[in-house]
Amino acid sequence: MVQSAYTPSDLANVAGLKSRASEILNRKRKRSLEMIRQIHDRPNIPTEVLIQEY
């Protein structure tokens, strides 16, 4: 998120909750396929970046 101009709040809009966005950013929760699609469509982040293992 830091590399793009988007904030954790932007991810919370896609994930539904700020706490869930925090878990995703801290790598405590994996991204769902639906979430990957929404993140790709809204902020237009490449899918290749979103499906990488962490």
Backbone bond lengths (Angstrom), bond angles and torsions (degrees), N, CA, C in turn:
res aa  C-N    CA-C-N  psi(-1)  N-CA   C-N-CA  omega(-1)  CA-C   N-CA-C  phi
1 M - - - 1.443 - - 1.530 110.27 -
2 V 1.315 117.51 -32.13 1.451 120.14 -178.14 1.524 110.42 -67.78
3 Q 1.329 116.93 -35.74 1.454 120.17 -178.16 1.519 111.65 -68.47
4 S 1.314 117.18 -28.21 1.452 119.71 175.36 1.519 107.98 -96.25
5 A 1.296 116.80 177.66 1.464 120.85 -178.99 1.520 111.52 -89.61
6 Y 1.307 117.80 17.74 1.454 121.76 -175.73 1.516 110.79 -99.60
7 T 1.330 114.86 152.48 1.458 121.57 -177.11 1.523 110.26 -107.19
8 P 1.324 117.62 166.55 1.463 119.87 173.92 1.535 112.17 -57.67
9 S 1.321 117.04 -29.26 1.475 120.11 176.96 1.522 110.88 -64.28
10 D 1.324 116.75 -34.35 1.473 119.93 176.66 1.525 110.05 -64.25
11 L 1.316 116.83 -40.61 1.462 120.82 177.46 1.528 110.27 -67.35
12 A 1.316 116.56 -35.94 1.468 120.09 178.24 1.526 110.75 -62.94
13 N 1.303 117.12 -33.54 1.471 120.14 176.89 1.521 111.16 -63.35
14 V 1.314 117.14 -33.50 1.459 121.63 178.89 1.527 110.55 -83.14
15 A 1.341 116.78 -43.30 1.463 121.47 -176.58 1.524 112.22 -75.25
16 G 1.312 117.09 -23.95 1.457 120.57 178.68 1.510 114.23 103.78
17 L 1.325 118.10 -32.99 1.460 121.91 -178.19 1.524 109.71 -138.38
18 K 1.329 116.11 146.01 1.464 119.53 176.45 1.523 111.02 -64.78
19 S 1.334 116.25 -36.29 1.473 118.88 -179.89 1.521 110.92 -65.85
20 R 1.325 117.26 -37.69 1.462 120.36 178.13 1.528 110.31 -68.09
21 A 1.326 116.79 -39.97 1.464 120.43 177.63 1.527 110.09 -61.77
22 S 1.324 116.55 -40.43 1.462 121.00 178.00 1.523 111.11 -62.74
23 E 1.320 116.84 -42.56 1.472 120.81 178.40 1.523 110.83 -62.03
24 I 1.316 117.09 -39.54 1.460 121.29 179.79 1.531 110.13 -67.28
25 L 1.325 116.26 -45.72 1.461 120.16 -179.09 1.530 111.88 -66.13
26 N 1.322 117.10 -30.77 1.465 121.41 178.26 1.529 112.75 -90.62
27 R 1.319 114.82 7.48 1.468 123.16 176.44 1.518 113.69 60.51
28 K 1.327 116.03 33.42 1.463 121.10 175.27 1.522 110.84 -97.24
29 R 1.317 116.67 -14.75 1.463 122.26 178.65 1.521 107.67 -135.17
30 K 1.311 115.91 137.08 1.468 120.30 178.31 1.519 110.09 -83.05
31 R 1.307 114.71 155.87 1.460 120.79 177.09 1.521 109.34 -79.31
32 S 1.323 116.46 138.04 1.460 120.26 175.83 1.525 108.71 -82.68
33 L 1.304 116.22 163.06 1.456 120.59 178.59 1.528 110.74 -60.32
34 E 1.320 117.02 -41.81 1.466 120.65 178.84 1.530 110.78 -63.24
35 M 1.316 116.46 -40.36 1.459 120.43 179.39 1.530 110.40 -65.42
36 I 1.317 116.88 -40.77 1.464 120.71 177.98 1.523 109.84 -60.50
37 R 1.315 116.22 -42.38 1.474 119.69 178.54 1.522 111.29 -62.84
38 Q 1.317 117.25 -43.20 1.471 120.83 -178.71 1.528 111.36 -67.87
39 I 1.326 116.52 -41.12 1.461 119.51 178.57 1.522 109.82 -64.44
40 H 1.314 116.81 -38.39 1.462 120.68 178.74 1.528 110.85 -66.16
41 D 1.323 117.43 -42.12 1.462 121.15 -176.33 1.524 113.16 -74.14
42 R 1.310 118.12 -44.57 1.471 121.06 -173.83 1.526 112.17 -76.20
43 P 1.338 118.95 -65.76 1.466 117.93 179.64 1.522 113.19 -82.42
44 N 1.352 116.42 -3.88 1.459 121.74 177.70 1.531 112.16 60.81
45 I 1.311 116.25 48.93 1.464 122.55 174.30 1.526 107.15 -90.05
46 P 1.326 118.69 134.22 1.462 120.82 -178.18 1.532 112.65 -55.79
47 T 1.309 116.26 137.10 1.459 122.05 -179.91 1.526 110.96 -59.32
48 E 1.322 117.45 -36.25 1.461 121.37 -178.98 1.530 111.04 -57.69
49 V 1.305 116.73 -35.64 1.463 121.35 179.32 1.523 110.11 -71.38
50 L 1.318 116.54 -38.10 1.461 121.57 -174.29 1.531 113.29 -75.34
51 I 1.322 117.76 -24.56 1.467 119.30 -176.68 1.527 113.14 -97.01
52 Q 1.321 117.93 2.50 1.450 120.50 178.07 1.524 110.23 -65.31
53 E 1.326 115.76 146.07 1.458 120.44 176.34 1.506 109.66 -72.41
54 Y 1.323 115.43 152.27 1.471 119.40 175.64 1.491 110.72 -139.40
